Amino acid sequence: LDRSSAASDVYKRQAEDGANEAKNYADTTGWKSDNEPLVVDDPKPTVTRLGRWQPLNMSVAATQNGIVLPGGTQGYVCPHWGLVTPFALVRSPGAPVLEDPGPGPSDAPEELRPYTVDVLQKESLLDPSLPETMDASPATQGNNPLGTNNGLGYPLNPITGNPYERHVVKIADFGRVLAEHWADGPQSETPPGHWNVIANHVADDARLQRRLFGVGAALDPLAWDVHAYVALNGALHDAAIAAWELKRRDVTSRPITLVRIMGRAGQSTDPALPSYSTAGLPLVPGLIELITKETIANGRHARLAGFENQIAVRGWRGEPGDRKRDAGGVDWVRAVEWLPYQRRTFVTPAFPGYVSGHSTFSRAAAEVLAAITGSAYFPGGYAFFEAKEGYLTFERGPSQPVRLEWATYFDAADQAGQSRLWGGIHITPDDLSLIHISEPTRPY
């Protein structure tokens, strides 16, 4: 086949692959939500099933990479995607899904509470006025056992034999850069595009030896690119199908539903205190508290006067009026008005949480790059992205340059998943699955 014939054949096959490209990828399955939409600007949230995804209703909306959408209720993006023909994955006879990491979290508040608290804890650290710092280098970050975020980094760079240089930054700056950088890529790429950018940098690195799987004769640059990008994008294509099939099967909640609904129910800690409910949030001093006349009078919850006996959380105050000059910061906000660290026109993706697309795409990409280069490590055992002052778009920042650093492709993939926890749009089981969660993850 000549190139035009090959391209025509590919296009023809894709036109019949189940994506419904001819009708702009519209749903072919008739999916209906169990829950009424959550109106983002209404502090009276309701839900039929706590553990089920709830579409958002927004006055102004945009996609994650900035495409303006009509206001109103989100439509579930591609609930039929599990029916698309894979590139390489093969469904086992009788298997209901291509890949099954186990079920997502249930509707039970007692199961969902600790993951919801974890999201709140992370967001509470996104205040640039906080002094707390961390070492963001591979000396202390990464090297996670599969299915955990508990790695303690690397004693040495195995390629150079030298220790990794420490990189101490404010936790608030790290968390904000982390959330924004991995949101949709360095410019406007979605997660699959982001991993193509990473593959570009790897291919252009003078230290890369273009030997397939790390063995044999070196390939010329064009041959390497053909092999690498076909394998990478075939894996990303299949990752989307596998992930979206699980999203459709389990249809699980996002944090905005969990925080607001449990927060409206009340507090689940002390039956002797007001607003007790077994469906509520736990009271955590300094993070989740009951608003009382006393806490208003002493100034702790002064800005929440009039909302006595409701639940307050330490949360991001949202985008400031001037995002270039000001930061929203963190303060006590009513749980029923809580927002994730995202643009007000985006808030939360228009599809269920479990499993995380970022985690699925990123692990698939990391597996391909590690396999095809013959090493889990980036060339030289180190790669980074640096965000300088003015990089953030949700608000002003970071207050100092921040590098996101990785020893291996898997470190970068894990960090992509972690970014969605910091950004407030996933809970831990979306990234790791309940099968792997046996102990609390590290705070950062």
N, C-alpha and C positions, 0 to 999 in steps of 0.2 A: 504494500500500500504506500502511496505517496502521502505527504504530510496532510494535504487537504482531505484526502479520503479517510485517513485515520481520524482526523478531527471530526469529520462528519459522522463517522461511526460512533465515536464517543458521545457526541451530542444526541444522536438518535437513541442510544441506550439510556442516557440520562433522562431523556424526555419520557421514558416509559418505566422509570425506576420507583415509582410510588410517591415521589415528592410533590406531584401535582404542580409542576412548574408552569404549565399552560394557564393555570388559574391563580397565578401569583402565590403558589404554595398554600392555598386555603385548605382548612381542615376537611378531610374526607370522611370523618368518623362520627360527626354529630355530638361531640363532647359537650356536656353541660356541667356547670359548677354545683357542688353541694352547698356552697355558701354564697350569700348575697355579697356584692362588692363592698370593700372597705373604703369609705369616703375619707381620703387622707386629711381633709380639712375639717372633719367632723369628730369631736372628742367623745362621741357616744358609739363606740364600735360594737357590733353584734356579730355573732357567728353561730352557725348550726353545728359544725364539727371543728373543734379546736385544732386537730391535727391535719386538717385538710386545707389545701391552698385556697387563698381568697384573692380574687382579682382586685386591683385597686381602681378607684374612681378618682381621677385627677383633673383639675381645671385646665392645666397646661401640661403637655407630655412630650417626651422625646425619647428616642432609642438611646441605648448606652453610648453609641458613637455619634450622637448629636443630630440625628434625623428627626425633624419636628413631626409630631403625630397629632391627629385630632384629639382634643380633650374628651374626657368621658371615661368609660370603663375599659380597662385593658382587655384585649382578646388574648387568649392562650396562644402563644406562638408555637405553631406546628405540633399539635397533640398527636398527629398521625405519623410523626417522623420515625417511629419504631417500625413502620411498614416499608421504609425505603430499602432498596436492595443494597446490601453491604458490598464493600470492595473485596474483603478477604474473610471476614467473620462468617462462620457457618453455624446455623442453628442446629443443635442436637435434636434428633428425632423426638418429638413429643414435648420438647422444652418450651415453656411459655415465654421465655425471654432469651435473648442471645447470651447475656452474661448476668449472673445473679449473685450479688454480694450479700444477699439476705434482705429482709424487709426494712423499710424505713421506720422511724419512730411512730408510735401509736398516737391516739387521741388523748391519752392519760396525762393530766397536768403533772402528776408526780414524776413521770418520765421526762417530760419536756422542760420542767423547771430548771434543773441544773444547767442545761445547755443554754437556756434563755439568760440565766444569770451570767454565764460565761461571756455572752455577747455584750451584756451591759457592762461587765467589768472591763472589757477591752475598750468599749467606746468611752468609758469614764476616763481613760488614760490619754485621750486625744486632745487634751487641753494644752496649748503651747506655753501656758504660764506655769505648768508643772515642772519641777526641777529634775525629776527622776530620769536617770540615764540607763543605757544598756550598751553592751558590746554587740554590734551587729555583724561582726566578722565571722568567717568560718571557724575561727578559733573556739567559738562557743555556740554557734548556731548551725543547724543542719545535722546531717548524718543520722537522720531519724530511722529507727526500725520501721519496716513497712507497717502501715496502719496506725502510726502514732505521730505525735509532734513532740516527742520527748528526747530528741537527740541532743547531745552535748557538744557537738562540733568535732573538730579534728586536732589532734596534738601536733601534727605536721602536715604540710603540703607534700603528698607522696611523690609528686613530680619533681619538685625542687629539693625536697628534704629539709626545707626550712619551716619554722613556725609561721602561721598566718599572722599578719600584722593586725593588732586590735584596732577597732573603729568604734569609738564611743560617741554616741549621739543621744539626744533626748528621746525618750520612748514616744512622746507625742509626735515628734517629727517623723520617727521611723514608722509608726502606725499609720500616719496620714499619707506618707509617701507610698507605703506598701499598698494601702487601699486604692489609691488613685492609679499607681503605675500599672498594676495588674488588672484594673477594671476593664480596659479594652485595648491595652497595648500602648506603646510609646506615643502614637499619634491617634489614629482612628481604627486600628485593627481590632477585630474581635479576638478572643483567645486563640483560635487556630492561626489567625494571621500573626499574632504576637510570636508564636513558636516558629513561624517561617522567618520572622525577623531574627530570632535567636539563631536559627540555622544559617541565615545569611552571614552573621558575624562569625560563626564557627567556620564556615566555608572560606571566609576571607582571612582567617587567622594564619599567619605565616608558619605557625608551629604545627598546624594540622597536617598530618600525613594522610593523603587521600587513598588509603588502602581499605577496601571493603571489609568490614568487620575486623579491621586492624591487621589483616594479613594479606599476603600476596603483593603483586606489583602495584605501584602507585598509579592512580587514574589521572587523566588530564582533567582540568577544571570542569569542562562541559559534561564529560561522562560522570564525574562525581555528582554534579548537580542533578542530572537526570535520575540517577539511582536514589540520591538522598531525598529529593523532593517528591518523587513518586511514592516512596516508602512512607515518608512523613505525612503527606496529605492523604494517602490511603488510610493510614491509621487514624488521623483526625476525623476523616469522613465516617469511619466505622465507630469511633468513640461517640460521635454525635448520635448515631442511631441507637447504640447500646444505652447511652445515658437517657435519651428522650423516651425510650421504651420504658425504662424504670420510672421516670418522672410521671408518665401516663399511668403506670400500674399503681403507684403508691400515692401520687398527688398530694404531697406533704406541704405543711405550712412554711411560711417565711417568718423571720423574727418580728416583723412589724405587727403581724397578727398575734403572735404569742405574747409579746410585751403588752400590747394594748388590751387584749381580751383578758389576760390574767390580771393585769393591773386594774382593770375596771371591776373585776370580781372582788378584789380586796387583797388582804394579807393572809397567808396560810400558816403563820408562825404561832400566834398566841390567841387562843379562843377568848381570853379575858379582855383583849383589846378590841377597839372598834373595827368594823369592816372585816371581820374574820370570815374566811371562806376557804374550804379545801381546794377550791379551783383557783386560788389567788397566787400572788407572788410571795416568796419568802421575804421576811424582813432581814436585811443585811446592813448593819450600821455603816454609814458613809456611802452606801450605794442604793439601797432600796429602803425607804422609810415611810412612816405614817405621818401625814400632815396633821398637826394638832394646833390648838390655840397657843400652846406653850412654844412650839417650834416656830410659829409665826411671830410671836411676841419677842422671842430672843434673837430673831433675825435669821435663823437658819433657813426657814422656808418663807421669808418675808414676801417674796415676789409671788407666792402662791396663796396669799390671803383670800379667803372666801371659799377655799376648797378643803376645808377641814374634813378629816377622816377619809380622805382620798390617798392614793399611793403616789409618792414622788420617787423618781429615779435620777441618778446623776447621768445626764445625757447631753449629747451635742445639741446646741441651740439652733442649728440649721444654718443655711447660707446667710452670710451678712449681706447688707444692701450693696456694699462695695467689696466684691470678692478679691480684688487686687490689693486693697489697702487694709482690709479688716479680716479678723478671724471670728467665727461664730463662738468658739470656745465651748466649755462644758459648764453646766449649772444644774440646779434642781429643776426638773420639768415634771409635769404630770405624766404618769405612765400612759394614760389614754391619748397623749399627744406626742409620744416618743417617735423620733425619726432616726433612721439609719444614717450613717455618714455617707450620703449620696446627694447628687444634685436634686433639687426640688422638682425638676421636670422628669426625673427618672424614678427615684425612690426605691423601687424593687423590681426585678425582672418580671416579665409577663409570662411566667411558667412556674411550675412547682419546684420545691427545693431539692428533694432527694431524687437522684444523686446530683452532686455539684458538677455542672458542666466544666467549670474551671479545673477542678481536680481531675476529671476524666480526660479532658483534652490534654492537660499538662502531663499527667503520668504516661499517657500513650505516646506523646511526643518525646518525653524523656527516655522511654524504653527504646524508641527507634533510634534516637541520636546516640545513646550509649551503645546500642548493638552495632550500628553501621560504622561508627568511628572506632569500635573495639575497646572503648574505655568509658566508664561512667563519669570520668572527670572532664571538665572543660579543658581545652588546650592550655597547658601550663598549670593545670590544677586550680584555675581561678578565673572567674568572670564577674563583672559587676555592671550596675547601672547607677549613674550618679544624678541625683536631683538637686539642683542648686536653688538658691533663694528665688522665689517667684515661679517655681515649677507648678505648684498646686493650682488647681482651677476651682475647687469647691470654696476655697477661702485663701487668705494670705499664708504663704509659707513655702517650704520649711524655713525655720528661723536660722538654720545653718545647713551647709551641704550634707546630704545624706546619701550614702551608697548602699544599695541592695547588693549583697555579695553572695556568691555561691561557689562551692568547690565542685559540685557535681550537677548534672542535669536533674537528678532527682531532688536535690536541694532546691533548685529553682521551681520545680513542679510542686513540691510541698509548700513553698512560699506562696505560689499562686493560689492554692487552696486556702491557706491561712489568711490571705488578704481579704477573702470574702467574709471571714468571721470579724475581722477588724472593721470592714465596711458595713457590717450589720445586715447582711442579706443571706447569710447561711448560718446554720447551727452545726456543731461538730459532727453529728452523724451523717450529714450530707457529704462531708469530706472523707470520713474514715470508715463509716458503716458501723452498726452496732456490734457486729461480730468482733471487731478489733478494739473497741473502747472498753478497757478494763481498769483504767486509772486516769486521774485528771491529767490533762495536757499541761505543758509549761505555759506560764502566762504570756511569754513571748519567745 
